[in-house]
Amino acid sequence: MKSDPPRLTVSIVVHQSPVELLCATINSLYIASLRALNEGHLVEVLLSVIDNSQSPNYSAHLRGALDDLELSGFFRLNYVEAEDNKGFGVGHNLALSDPDSDYHLILNPDVELAESALSVGLSALQFAPELVLLSPLVTGSAGEQEFLCKSYPSVFVLLLRAFAPAFICDRFRPLLDRYEMREVCKAGHQADILLASGCFMLTRTAALLEVGGFSDKYFLYFEDFDLSLRLRDAGRLVFHPSMQITHHGGYAARKGGRHVWLFIKSGFHFFNDHGWKWI
């Protein structure tokens, strides 16, 4: 275990993402990083923003907004314009080439970190080498708790969540609650988990590289579940409720037909790779 403060790399993949929300994400990351720096939990941060938009107008707007951010020298920002949009996971993999990175944060452009989030998470990783991934306590924009850690999904549960009306979901609430690990994540204690959400994954870089990062089979959706299962071979995945974020995102079924199709397609890849569970 290294005694020197670690280096943190961070990747954010954007695709026509709201630029103002992205800047809020980066500002919250910077504030959390500054606190972690002052408390001795890191020495340097390299943030890579990977632009998958394939839109010159959007990219120009994004670069201008990033240039206007006020960041200190310990916090470097690297803008990467992807030649082709090969998906969420492949985009994140573009930021995994830094040989000096100790920890890597996979982050969505619609997340705001609590000021203490990185101090809490990095401290836990530094003192528990068996940990390879930490997942935070998540609240939505209105302050409600979101349950992004998951148990192994079934086809039935995913169909309920994607397409069933509320009164049908209510009939199967115990099944849905078990999938969302609600009882575990409401308890407020650290807990081992099976699947973490890609909106915020604080990982040990060596473990991430050991499993090869994200699989290029998944263009969008389920790539985080696939990565979680492969990371379990390298160590423990833990829900850490003292590490907190706000998530301003939504769900696949609310994003239109193409997103629903991508969700279904990736679901087939996931079950084929890791085993089918129907109910």
C-alpha positions, -999 to 999 in steps of 0.1 A, spaced: 0 0 0 15 33 -11 23 59 17 23 89 -6 -10 107 -13 -25 90 -44 -33 103 -79 -69 103 -90 -80 101 -126 -116 108 -135 -136 102 -167 -168 117 -178 -184 107 -211 -208 132 -228 -232 129 -257 -252 160 -262 -252 163 -224 -265 196 -210 -233 217 -207 -245 237 -177 -252 205 -157 -218 191 -168 -201 223 -155 -220 219 -122 -207 183 -120 -171 194 -126 -173 223 -101 -186 199 -74 -158 174 -83 -133 202 -80 -146 213 -46 -146 177 -34 -111 172 -48 -98 204 -31 -110 191 3 -94 157 -3 -62 175 -13 -62 196 19 -69 165 40 -40 145 24 -61 120 5 -48 129 -29 -21 149 -46 -33 153 -81 -65 149 -102 -67 144 -139 -102 147 -153 -108 135 -189 -140 147 -206 -147 124 -235 -169 140 -261 -190 114 -280 -213 139 -295 -201 139 -331 -215 174 -334 -191 203 -343 -215 229 -328 -220 211 -295 -182 204 -293 -174 241 -298 -199 251 -271 -185 225 -248 -149 234 -252 -157 271 -246 -175 262 -214 -146 240 -202 -121 268 -210 -141 292 -187 -138 269 -157 -115 282 -129 -94 253 -118 -62 251 -98 -29 235 -109 -34 202 -90 -66 196 -109 -60 192 -147 -87 188 -173 -82 170 -206 -108 173 -233 -109 143 -257 -130 144 -288 -138 108 -298 -133 101 -335 -163 78 -334 -190 73 -309 -184 37 -298 -205 39 -267 -204 48 -230 -179 22 -218 -155 25 -247 -155 63 -241 -145 58 -205 -118 33 -215 -101 62 -234 -91 77 -200 -75 46 -186 -40 51 -201 -24 70 -172 2 47 -157 5 68 -125 -32 66 -115 -39 50 -82 -77 54 -82 -102 61 -110 -136 76 -108 -162 68 -134 -186 97 -133 -218 108 -151 -222 144 -164 -254 147 -143 -240 141 -108 -230 165 -81 -207 153 -54 -210 162 -17 -179 181 -6 -168 152 16 -174 125 -10 -139 120 -23 -123 124 12 -145 96 25 -141 73 -5 -104 77 -10 -97 73 27 -117 40 27 -98 27 -3 -64 36 11 -70 18 44 -87 -13 30 -68 -28 1 -94 -55 -5 -118 -29 -17 -119 -24 -55 -150 -3 -59 -171 20 -38 -207 30 -46 -222 61 -29 -255 69 -13 -275 86 -40 -303 112 -38 -323 126 -66 -328 163 -75 -358 165 -51 -339 150 -22 -353 115 -24 -330 85 -20 -323 66 -52 -314 29 -51 -287 24 -78 -270 -7 -62 -286 -38 -75 -289 -75 -70 -288 -98 -100 -316 -88 -124 -343 -111 -138 -360 -105 -172 -393 -102 -154 -381 -75 -130 -365 -55 -159 -397 -57 -179 -417 -45 -149 -394 -15 -144 -393 -5 -180 -429 -10 -191 -454 -18 -164 -478 8 -150 -475 18 -114 -504 -3 -101 -488 -34 -116 -454 -25 -101 -470 -21 -67 -483 -57 -68 -447 -68 -72 -431 -43 -49 -413 -68 -26 -396 -83 -57 -386 -49 -71 -374 -38 -37 -351 -68 -34 -337 -61 -68 -330 -25 -58 -315 -35 -24 -337 -10 -7 -336 -26 27 -298 -28 26 -293 8 13 -318 23 36 -300 9 67 -272 34 64 -244 9 69 -217 -2 46 -226 -34 27 -211 -56 1 -230 -53 -32 -232 -73 -65 -238 -46 -90 -229 -8 -89 -242 20 -111 -219 36 -137 -231 71 -127 -204 70 -99 -179 42 -95 -148 50 -74 -124 22 -83 -89 10 -77 -72 17 -111 -51 -15 -110 -82 -36 -106 -100 -18 -134 -70 -24 -157 -67 -60 -146 -103 -68 -159 -97 -47 -190 -121 -18 -182 -155 -18 -198 -165 -44 -224 -169 -30 -259 -199 -54 -264 -221 -28 -247 -229 5 -264 -251 18 -237 -267 2 -206 -256 -29 -186 -219 -21 -192 -217 -11 -155 -234 -44 -144 -210 -64 -165 -180 -45 -152 -192 -50 -116 -194 -87 -120 -159 -89 -135 -144 -66 -108 -156 -90 -81 -128 -114 -91 -103 -87 -80 -119 -77 -46 -149 -63 -28 -176 -40 -41 -191 -19 -13 -220 5 -8 -205 33 13 -234 56 25 -211 82 40 -199 90 4 -228 109 -10 -239 124 -44 -269 139 -61 -280 123 -93 -300 144 -118 -306 115 -143 -335 94 -154 -344 59 -165 -343 43 -200 -380 40 -205 -383 78 -202 -358 86 -229 -376 74 -261 -377 44 -283 -340 43 -293 -329 42 -256 -354 14 -249 -340 -5 -279 -304 -1 -267 -315 -12 -232 -331 -44 -245 -301 -51 -268 -276 -47 -240 -298 -68 -217 -295 -97 -241 -257 -93 -241 -257 -92 -203 -278 -123 -198 -259 -142 -225 -226 -133 -208 -236 -139 -172 -266 -162 -172 -303 -159 -177 -327 -153 -148 -363 -151 -158 -382 -143 -125 
